Amino acid sequence: MKKYQNEKSREDYLSLDTMFHKAFFKACNNSFLDRHYQSINSMIETMRHYISISNEATDKSLDNHLAITDLIIQGKIDQAIESLEEHIVRWSRRSIIDLS
């Protein structure tokens, strides 16, 4: 994903970002979460396109994804959940600010 973090490749990065989120929810093996993520995915993608217009936004997003993934691999599930919550809250705040 990192090599697609520039102006020319932003659409490629966002496509990979969507694939990452879909894979994450599938890997949870929780049909409730997966089903509900799918039901709001188009709205999330639209918002992600609006707030990902800068390298700063995509850099932060990728850093969050890598940190969460590393924590899961290390078996630090509580820390991964905490990082995931921070990622969601940060993304939600940015969406509200950027879209208002």
Secondary structure, DSSP 8 states (H G I E B T S, - for coil): -GGG-SSTTHHHHHHHHHHHHHHHHHHTT-HHHHHHHHHHHHHHHHHHHHH--SHHHHHHHHHHHHHHHHHHHTT-HHHHHHHHHHHHHHHHHHHHHHH-
